[in-house]
């Protein structure tokens, strides 16, 4: 037994981070430490996180990439989870159908951005949903190649890892994964480049409806043409709404902003309410029948689609689809944009307005070298940002909970202002 297990006292944030460095997932701790952030989560409530010691509170503007889109420990979702456990349920048996799975499938079909997406497979993670989507594409088309955006992110294992080409986060080369199944396009929004990629051996194209490194949404013209092009080539068009769905863009699905007809759609992360793992892959009925029902064991999961996960996901969909919830996303987005624009105008030599797309926000930084320092300074002022973009334009990225209100929006803008004042005070940057 380790010293930690026998110490008889709670570990501090510093001890947990140093132990990760010593004998656990080193890079996960070093990413924080290299940013100057010594923070391990203790208490959490809606848009706020506290460190283990209770001495530091931050407004969460990272939300684990959208896992906590409803904030932390949303009371309705928490009540649904507690109710599922307290009424005698557990994860059940995968071989025994359950009614909650059917209820969730019906809810997803009812709320889908296209009526054609009327079938679904429930999994435990978005990565698994992507993995299944690509397997289904291979089965349905008889082709064994996919196209994806070089700087996108779809997962870290299975076929999902093959669709993640980022030099920073991708692991294709690291694990010596086969490269023959994937083609990547490098310029988000470049239809001509994609056109060249969609050769007769391509079974599917998978894409997010924003450039996730910059948060820039694709244009209506681009996605309309892309949807049409995939249809003409017999390529399945897979939309990954893991991070753009559940109200993030001011509509339940980002797909609703576009004239597109996806053949499959992935939702996850936030579908869990940040409380119980669940994801879903939506698809056309003909794809579902060919892939799920022409083999007795086409796709099985010991825990995927269990009663508890389906109850949680149903409640998340109920909350996220409410008109009042979506209206708050829109009005708060407009308000926060105005507040951030004021700060950018005040420090116009270094900052300029970036993306505002529902609950996606960026502030552009004219000097990329300032990004890491600004990230650290705004953390000191109480805001845990999502990240600093790794491709141009250099930007500070905010992904707050969709429960954010005007009070929280002002808090974000004022923290950015104070962080810039500190940078100015250091005398290192002309702001």
N, C-alpha and C positions, 0 to 999 in steps of 0.2 A: 504494500500500500504506500502511495506517495506521501511526501510531507504535506502536500495540500490537503489530502483526504484526512490526515490525522491532526491537522492544526487546530481543529475545534472552533474555528471562527470563520466568519464570512471573508471571502477574498476581496481585496480592493481592486479597483479598475487597473491600477498599475501592475498588480500581481498577475491578474488574468492576462493582460497584454504581454507581459514579459514571459509568462509560461507558454503562451502561444508561440512566441518567438523561439523559446528553448526547445519545445518538443511537441508542437502541434502545427496548425496551419500558419506557418511563419509569415507568408506574404499578406495574409488577411490582417494580421496585427501591424505589420510594417507599413501597409498602406495608410493606416491611421497615424502611426507614429511619425512617418515621414512628412505628413501634413501638419504635424504639431498638435495632433488631437489625441488626448488621452481620455477616452470616453467609452465606458461600457454601460449599457442601458440598465437602469433600475426601474423606477416607477415610469409608467406611461399613461397618457390620458389625452384622447382626441388628437390635437395637433402638436402636443408637447411630449418631450422625453426628458427624463432626469437621469443623471449618472447614478451609479450604485450608492455613492456616498450621500446623494441628495443635495450636493453643493452646487450643481450646475444644471440649469434648465435650458433646453434648446427647442426652437420651433422646427419641426421635422419638415424640411424641404427636399428630402430625398425619397422618403416613403418606400425604400427598398425597390425602386423602379416601378412603383405603383401598387405594391402589395397592400399598403395601408391607404388606399384611395378614399376609404370611408373614415380615415383617422384611426387611432389606436383604441381598441376595445370599444367599438361602437356599441352602444347599449342594446339596440334591437338585435344585432347579430350575436352579441354575447348571450342575450336571453334565449335566442334560438338554439345556440350551442348547449347551454346549460339544460334547457328543456329536453333536448334530444338525449342527453346523457341521463338526466334524472328520471325520465319516463321508462328507463330500462333498456335503452338501445345500446349496442356497441357497433363494431364494424361489420357484423354479420358474417355470412359465408358467401364468397364470390359465386358459388354455384347455385345459390338460391336467389331468384329475382326478388326485388323489393319495390314497393309502391313509390317510395320517395324518388327513386331513379326515374320512374315514369313521369312523376310530377315535374321534375327538373327538366326532362326532355321536352315536355309540353310547354313549360315556361320559356325555355330557350327558343323554341319554334315560334311561339307567340311574339317574342320581342326581337327576333332576328331582323337584320336590316333588309333581308330579301326573303320573301315567302318561300323561295326555292330551298332555303337552308332549313329544312324541316326535320332533319334527323341529326342525332348527336351521339358522341361517345364521351363518357365522363371518365376523366383520369385524375391523377393526384398532382400533376404539375404541367406547366406550359411546355416544358421541354418534352415531356412524354407525349403531349398532344401534337407537337410538331413532328416528333418521331413517327407517330401513328399516321399523321397526314401524309408524310412522304412515303411511307410503306403503302398506304392506300393509293397514292398517285401512281406508284410503280405497278401495283396490281391492276388498277383501272385502265391505264394507258398502255401497259405492256412495255413501257420505256423505263430506263433506269438512270436518268439524269435530271437534275434540277438546276434552276437558276436562282441566285440570291444576290442581294446587295453586299458588296465587299465590306462595308462598315456597319452592317446591321448586326443584330444579335438575336439568335433563336434558341440557344441552349448549349449545354456543355457535354452532352453524351448522346450516343446513338446517332441516328441520321440528323438530328438537330445540330449536333456538333459539326457535321459536314456542311451545314448551311450557314455556319458562322465563320466568316472569313477575316474578321478583324485581326490585324497584326498584334494588337494589344491583348484582346480577350479570347481570340480564337485558339484552338488547340489541335488543329489538323496536323500541322508539322510536328508539334510536340509529341503527339502519340503515334506519329507515322500512319495516320489514317489514310484510307484510299482517296485519291483526288479525282478519280475517273468519274465520280457521280455528280460533281458540282461544277458549274460555271458561275463566275462572279462578274457583275458589272460594277464599275468603279464610280460612275457619275450618277448620283441620284437624280431622277427626273429626265435623264437622257434616253429618249425613246429609240433613237437610232442605234445606240449601243446595245440596248436590250434586243432590238430587232435582229441584230447580228448574232446574239447569243441563242435565240430561239430556233435552233436547228431541228431537223426532224427527229432527233433522238432525245429531245427534251420532253419529260413527262409533266413537269410542274414548274411554276414560278412562285416563289414565296417572298412576300414583301410586307413591311410595316408601312402604315399610311403617313408616317413622318420619317424624316432622316434623323435617326435617334441620336446621332452624335451632335447635331446642331438644333434639334427639335423643329426644324423647318418642315412644314407640311408640303406634300406634293400638290401640284395644281390640279384643278378639276379636269383640264384638258389632257394632262399627262395620264391620269388614272383612267379616264374614259377611253383614251386610245389604247392604253395598256390592256384593259379588260377586253376590248374588241380584238386586239392582236392575238392574245392568248386563245380566244375562242376560235379565231380563224386558223390557228396552227394546231388546234387540238391539244393545247397545253392547259392543264388545270391551273386556275388562278387561285392561289391560297393567300388569304389576307390574315396576317398575324396581328390581332387586336389585343394582345396580352397587355400592352401598355397604353394603347389609345382608346380602349373600350371602357365601358361602365361609367360613362359620363365625363371622361377626361377632356373631351373636346367641346363640351357643352351640349352634346347629344349623346344618347346612350352608346352608340357606336360611331366611330369616325367614318365608317363606310357611308353613313347617312349624308355626309357632306358631298358625296361623289355619285356620279351616274355609272355605277359599276355593278357587275353581277358575279361576285366571287363564287367559286365552286366549293370552297371550304373556308372556314374561318375559325381562328383559335382565340379563345379567351381564357384568362387565368390570372395569376397573381392576386389582383384585387377581388376576384370571385371568392377567394377564401375569407374575405373580411379581415385578413391578417390573423385569423384565429384557428382555422382548420384547413389543411391542404385540399384544394380541389381546382380542377381545370376542365375545360370542355372543348371538343372539336365538333363544330357544326358542319354539315355538308348536305349536298343534294341527296334525294332519296335513292336515285339510281346508283350513286357511288356507294352509299351505305349498303344497299342490297348486294351488290357485287362483292364488296370487300368484307362485310360482316356476316352475311348469311349464305355464302357458298362454301363455307368451311366451318366445321363444328367448333373449332377453337381459333377463329380468325384473330381475335384479340381478347385476351383475358388479363385481369389484374386482381391480385388478392385483396387489394384495398380500394382500387379505383371504383367510384360509383357507389361507395357504401352509404348507408342511410344518413349517418351524421354529416358527411361531406355534402350530400345533396340537400339536406335541410338548411345548412349554412348558406350554400350557394343560392338557394331559392330566396332566402331572406335578403341577401345582398342584391339580387336582381330586383326584388321588390323595392328596396330603398333607392337604388341607383336609377330606377326608371321613373321615379316620381317627378312630375312637372316642377314641383317646388324645389327639389334637389337640383335638377338641371338648370333651373333659372338662377339659383344661387351661384352655380359655376360660372354662368355667363356674366352676371352682374359683378361678381367679385373679380373676375378676370379683367373686365373693363376698368374697374376701380384700381386694381393693383398695377395695371399697365400705366395708368396716369401717374401713380405715385412713383413708379420706377423711372418713368420718363423725366420726372422732375429732378430726380437724383442724377440721371445721365446729363441733363442740361447743366447742372451745377458743376459737374466734373467732365465737361465735354471734350477736354483734351485726351482723356483716357477711356471714358465710357460713352457708349451710344446705345440707343434702343435696339433690342434684338427681337426675338420671336415672342409673340403672345398668341397662343392658340388654345383657347379654353384654359385648362389648368397646366399648360406648358408655358414656361417663361425663361427667357435668357436675357442677359445684358452683355453686349459685345465689349470686348477689351481690346484697345488699339495696340497694346504691347503684350504679346502672349506671355512674356516672362513674368508679368505681374499677376497672372491668373492664380498660381498656387498661393501667393502671399495674400491676395484678396480673399481667397477661400478660407484661409486660416484666420484672417482678421474678422471676417463676418461671423465665423464660428465663435470667436471670442466675444462677439457682440450678441450672441444668442440665436444664430441661425445656422442650422446644419444643412448646407446646400447639397444638391445632388452630385455635382461634379464640375470640373472644368473641361470643356470640349477638347478632344485630342486632334481634331482636324480644324481647318479654317472654316468660318471665322472663329477666333479665340473668343470663348464666351463662358460666363458663369451661369450655371444651369439650376433652375428652381423647379421642383416637382412636389408642391405641397399637397396635403390632403385636400380633397374636394369639399370638405366641411369647413374650409377656411372662410372667414368672414372679413368684414372691413377692418375690424380691430386687428386681426392677425395680419392683414395686408399692410396696414400702417406699420406694424411692428417689423415686418420684413424690410420695407423701404427705409425706415429710420435706422435700422441696423446697418444697411448698406451705406447710408450716409455717414454714420459714425466710423465704419470701417475705412471709408475713403478719407475721412478726416485724419485717421491714424496714419494711413499711408502718406498723406501729405505732410503730417507732422514728422515722419521719419526723414523727410527731405530727400528720399530716393527717387521720387517720381514727380513729374510736373503735372499736377492735376488741375 
